[in-house]
Amino acid sequence: MADPVVVELANKLAEECLAVQGEVGDDRLFMKVGEVLGASSQTLEEAFLTAVRTRMANDAGRRFLAQQLKAHRAANPKT
């Protein structure tokens, strides 16, 4: 398990990176940031990439659920 400070730093940086990534339209920006981190701290790089990927997976899961619910409601309108 990583040091709690490392996890906290990684989580904050992941949130900031995803916000910038969305604004600039570069869906691989997090990989570039990971490379920068890896040059000086493999530990922070790994924690950061994990934090980004879990957030991206969560977002994808939420989008999928919303699509499923929308499709269900379209196929089964309330009367």
MDAnalysis code that builds the backbone (N, CA, C; Angstrom):
import MDAnalysis as mda
import numpy as np

u = mda.Universe.empty(237, n_residues=79, atom_resindex=np.repeat(np.arange(79), 3), trajectory=True)
u.add_TopologyAttr("name", ["N", "CA", "C"] * 79)
u.add_TopologyAttr("resid", np.arange(1, 80))
u.add_TopologyAttr("resname", ["MET", "ALA", "ASP", "PRO", "VAL", "VAL", "VAL", "GLU", "LEU", "ALA", "ASN", "LYS", "LEU", "ALA", "GLU", "GLU", "CYS", "LEU", "ALA", "VAL", "GLN", "GLY", "GLU", "VAL", "GLY", "ASP", "ASP", "ARG", "LEU", "PHE", "MET", "LYS", "VAL", "GLY", "GLU", "VAL", "LEU", "GLY", "ALA", "SER", "SER", "GLN", "THR", "LEU", "GLU", "GLU", "ALA", "PHE", "LEU", "THR", "ALA", "VAL", "ARG", "THR", "ARG", "MET", "ALA", "ASN", "ASP", "ALA", "GLY", "ARG", "ARG", "PHE", "LEU", "ALA", "GLN", "GLN", "LEU", "LYS", "ALA", "HIS", "ARG", "ALA", "ALA", "ASN", "PRO", "LYS", "THR"])
u.atoms.positions = np.array([
    [0.845, -1.179, 0.000],
    [0.000, 0.000, 0.000],
    [0.890, 1.241, 0.000],
    [0.521, 2.196, -0.811],
    [1.315, 3.424, -0.922],
    [1.113, 4.302, 0.307],
    [2.077, 5.133, 0.546],
    [2.025, 6.116, 1.614],
    [0.769, 6.973, 1.421],
    [0.026, 7.245, 2.499],
    [-1.193, 8.060, 2.365],
    [-0.943, 9.431, 1.719],
    [0.218, 10.004, 1.947],
    [0.540, 11.298, 1.327],
    [0.647, 11.136, -0.181],
    [1.249, 10.049, -0.633],
    [1.375, 9.780, -2.069],
    [-0.008, 9.623, -2.688],
    [-0.867, 8.879, -2.021],
    [-2.227, 8.663, -2.527],
    [-2.989, 9.985, -2.594],
    [-2.839, 10.803, -1.558],
    [-3.510, 12.105, -1.550],
    [-3.014, 12.999, -2.688],
    [-1.706, 13.047, -2.883],
    [-1.137, 13.830, -3.981],
    [-1.633, 13.311, -5.328],
    [-1.615, 12.001, -5.488],
    [-2.052, 11.383, -6.745],
    [-3.513, 11.685, -7.023],
    [-4.353, 11.597, -6.004],
    [-5.778, 11.867, -6.179],
    [-6.033, 13.313, -6.584],
    [-5.356, 14.241, -5.927],
    [-5.524, 15.662, -6.274],
    [-5.050, 15.935, -7.701],
    [-3.904, 15.384, -8.044],
    [-3.366, 15.593, -9.388],
    [-4.264, 14.935, -10.442],
    [-4.823, 13.786, -10.123],
    [-5.725, 13.109, -11.055],
    [-6.959, 13.962, -11.332],
    [-7.532, 14.535, -10.289],
    [-8.711, 15.395, -10.464],
    [-8.373, 16.595, -11.346],
    [-7.242, 17.229, -11.056],
    [-6.828, 18.393, -11.847],
    [-6.532, 18.002, -13.291],
    [-5.848, 16.900, -13.469],
    [-5.488, 16.452, -14.813],
    [-6.732, 16.146, -15.644],
    [-7.692, 15.454, -15.054],
    [-8.904, 15.117, -15.806],
    [-9.689, 16.368, -16.184],
    [-9.676, 17.363, -15.320],
    [-10.348, 18.625, -15.641],
    [-9.656, 19.317, -16.812],
    [-8.336, 19.393, -16.767],
    [-7.580, 20.009, -17.866],
    [-7.739, 19.174, -19.133],
    [-7.663, 17.876, -18.986],
    [-7.796, 16.967, -20.129],
    [-9.115, 17.199, -20.851],
    [-10.182, 17.360, -20.091],
    [-11.486, 17.627, -20.694],
    [-11.539, 18.975, -21.394],
    [-10.905, 19.956, -20.787],
    [-10.940, 21.302, -21.365],
    [-10.117, 21.400, -22.641],
    [-8.946, 20.774, -22.662],
    [-8.082, 20.893, -23.841],
    [-8.394, 19.848, -24.911],
    [-9.196, 18.841, -24.554],
    [-9.601, 17.840, -25.535],
    [-8.544, 16.799, -25.847],
    [-7.614, 16.583, -24.946],
    [-6.564, 15.571, -25.142],
    [-6.846, 14.409, -24.197],
    [-7.469, 13.352, -24.732],
    [-7.879, 12.238, -23.872],
    [-6.717, 11.360, -23.408],
    [-5.509, 11.671, -23.820],
    [-4.320, 10.933, -23.359],
    [-3.362, 11.815, -22.562],
    [-3.827, 12.987, -22.173],
    [-2.993, 13.891, -21.398],
    [-2.480, 13.219, -20.129],
    [-3.311, 12.403, -19.509],
    [-2.907, 11.740, -18.271],
    [-1.683, 10.852, -18.476],
    [-1.524, 10.279, -19.660],
    [-0.349, 9.452, -19.939],
    [0.908, 10.322, -20.004],
    [0.778, 11.508, -20.567],
    [1.911, 12.434, -20.640],
    [2.315, 12.895, -19.244],
    [1.320, 13.181, -18.411],
    [1.609, 13.566, -17.030],
    [2.276, 12.396, -16.312],
    [1.801, 11.193, -16.560],
    [2.408, 10.006, -15.961],
    [3.875, 9.859, -16.321],
    [4.210, 10.166, -17.569],
    [5.617, 10.108, -17.997],
    [6.470, 11.117, -17.240],
    [5.923, 12.310, -17.056],
    [6.648, 13.344, -16.308],
    [6.870, 12.873, -14.871],
    [5.840, 12.318, -14.257],
    [5.964, 11.831, -12.884],
    [6.960, 10.685, -12.787],
    [6.890, 9.775, -13.753],
    [7.753, 8.600, -13.739],
    [9.229, 8.926, -13.826],
    [9.548, 10.083, -14.376],
    [10.955, 10.489, -14.478],
    [11.579, 10.737, -13.118],
    [10.731, 11.055, -12.130],
    [11.289, 11.319, -10.799],
    [10.701, 10.457, -9.694],
    [9.516, 9.902, -9.904],
    [8.906, 9.073, -8.859],
    [7.971, 8.037, -9.475],
    [8.458, 6.817, -9.568],
    [7.627, 5.729, -10.088],
    [6.445, 5.464, -9.155],
    [6.641, 5.660, -7.884],
    [5.571, 5.453, -6.905],
    [4.415, 6.412, -7.153],
    [4.730, 7.699, -7.322],
    [3.683, 8.683, -7.586],
    [3.060, 8.446, -8.954],
    [3.864, 8.070, -9.930],
    [3.333, 7.769, -11.265],
    [2.286, 6.666, -11.190],
    [2.604, 5.581, -10.516],
    [1.667, 4.450, -10.418],
    [0.394, 4.841, -9.674],
    [0.543, 5.580, -8.574],
    [-0.631, 6.012, -7.818],
    [-1.492, 6.958, -8.653],
    [-0.861, 7.853, -9.382],
    [-1.578, 8.798, -10.240],
    [-2.336, 8.071, -11.349],
    [-1.656, 7.167, -12.042],
    [-2.315, 6.442, -13.131],
    [-3.484, 5.607, -12.610],
    [-3.318, 5.008, -11.442],
    [-4.419, 4.260, -10.838],
    [-5.578, 5.183, -10.522],
    [-5.286, 6.348, -9.952],
    [-6.336, 7.303, -9.611],
    [-7.086, 7.779, -10.858],
    [-6.350, 8.061, -11.922],
    [-6.987, 8.509, -13.164],
    [-7.840, 7.389, -13.753],
    [-7.276, 6.207, -13.848],
    [-8.002, 5.096, -14.475],
    [-9.249, 4.713, -13.694],
    [-9.185, 4.743, -12.378],
    [-10.383, 4.409, -11.608],
    [-11.466, 5.466, -11.806],
    [-11.073, 6.719, -11.900],
    [-12.070, 7.766, -12.157],
    [-12.653, 7.644, -13.557],
    [-11.813, 7.347, -14.526],
    [-12.308, 7.172, -15.896],
    [-13.225, 5.953, -15.990],
    [-12.878, 4.887, -15.291],
    [-13.724, 3.692, -15.282],
    [-15.057, 3.991, -14.612],
    [-15.022, 4.733, -13.518],
    [-16.253, 5.115, -12.833],
    [-17.150, 5.934, -13.761],
    [-16.563, 6.898, -14.461],
    [-17.335, 7.719, -15.392],
    [-17.942, 6.871, -16.505],
    [-17.165, 5.922, -17.027],
    [-17.666, 5.039, -18.089],
    [-18.807, 4.176, -17.566],
    [-18.668, 3.673, -16.361],
    [-19.730, 2.871, -15.764],
    [-21.002, 3.667, -15.559],
    [-20.863, 4.886, -15.114],
    [-22.038, 5.749, -14.922],
    [-22.718, 6.094, -16.253],
    [-21.904, 6.350, -17.288],
    [-22.483, 6.613, -18.618],
    [-23.246, 5.389, -19.117],
    [-22.665, 4.214, -18.921],
    [-23.309, 2.972, -19.348],
    [-24.643, 2.785, -18.630],
    [-24.647, 2.987, -17.320],
    [-25.899, 2.840, -16.569],
    [-26.953, 3.835, -17.042],
    [-26.545, 5.069, -17.300],
    [-27.487, 6.082, -17.777],
    [-28.064, 5.690, -19.136],
    [-27.222, 5.153, -20.012],
    [-27.691, 4.701, -21.326],
    [-28.665, 3.538, -21.191],
    [-28.362, 2.621, -20.296],
    [-29.246, 1.473, -20.090],
    [-30.602, 1.920, -19.564],
    [-30.593, 2.840, -18.616],
    [-31.843, 3.338, -18.055],
    [-32.634, 4.101, -19.108],
    [-31.956, 4.901, -19.911],
    [-32.631, 5.647, -20.978],
    [-33.271, 4.688, -21.977],
    [-32.553, 3.649, -22.364],
    [-33.087, 2.659, -23.308],
    [-34.274, 1.918, -22.705],
    [-34.171, 1.575, -21.447],
    [-35.270, 0.874, -20.770],
    [-36.516, 1.747, -20.724],
    [-36.330, 3.014, -20.364],
    [-37.478, 3.917, -20.264],
    [-38.097, 4.184, -21.626],
    [-37.257, 4.225, -22.674],
    [-37.790, 4.430, -24.025],
    [-38.602, 3.219, -24.476],
    [-38.157, 2.023, -24.084],
    [-38.858, 0.795, -24.471],
    [-40.067, 0.517, -23.594],
    [-40.097, 1.125, -22.415],
    [-41.181, 0.865, -21.457],
    [-41.721, 2.184, -20.904],
    [-42.389, 2.969, -21.769],
    [-42.887, 4.257, -21.288],
    [-43.988, 4.063, -20.238],
    [-44.013, 4.981, -19.297],
    [-45.065, 4.925, -18.255],
    [-46.385, 5.303, -18.899],
    [-47.425, 4.636, -18.496],
    [-48.748, 4.943, -19.045],
    [-49.586, 5.717, -18.079],
])
